C-alpha cells in the first residue's frame, strides 16, 4: 500500500517578516495554506523575550493550526519569569506523533548551538521518521560535522525517513557530502529553481528535503511569501 504525505520545511525567523514585524498570525496563515500533513520549522522562539512577545511560538502555532507539536531547543538561556528562554526548531503534524528525540549537533565553540529533532510519525498502516534540522551558517567545517551526525540519525533499518530543514548550503556543497546518498526531493521532482533565500529575491537553495529508500518524492514546489526571510519548501511524498 502506498501512502501520500505532504511535508513542508520552513524557517520562520521567529515570525519576523520582510517588513521586520513579528506577526505569528501571518506565519500561521502561511503554514495553513501549505496544506501539509507535517511541517518542519526552524528559528522558533519559546518564551525567548521581547522580540517575540515572550510567546511559546510552537504552542501558539499548534493551537492556531490544530496540529500536534514537538519543540526542540538549540539555544537555552537564563530563565525569565520562571521559564527558560529557548530558541530552536519544531515539528507540527496533523498525523499522530509517536516519538520525539532531540540530538545536539557538533560545532565550534562560540557559535550558535545546533540540533536535530528525530520524530516518528504514525501513518495508516506504517510510519515515517522525520529528522528536522538547522545547520550552521557560520562555518562549512561545522556543517560537514553536523551533516555527518544527521546522517547517523537515519538508521538503515528505519525503512522510511526524511531529513528536512535549513541546511545553509546548496545540496551540492562539499560539506553536505555525508548526506549525498539520500535522494534530494527537489532534484528529482522540483518545479522552478528551488531557491528559498532571500525571500524578497530568492537566489540560494538553502532549504531541503532528503529521502531515504522507501520514500518517493512525487512533487516539490516553493511558496512565495513575505512572512519570513526564507520561503517554505513543500514536497509531496509517496511512502
Order of alpha helices (4+ residues) and beta strands (2+ residues): beta-alpha-beta-alpha-beta-beta-beta-beta-beta-alpha-beta-beta-alpha-beta-beta-beta
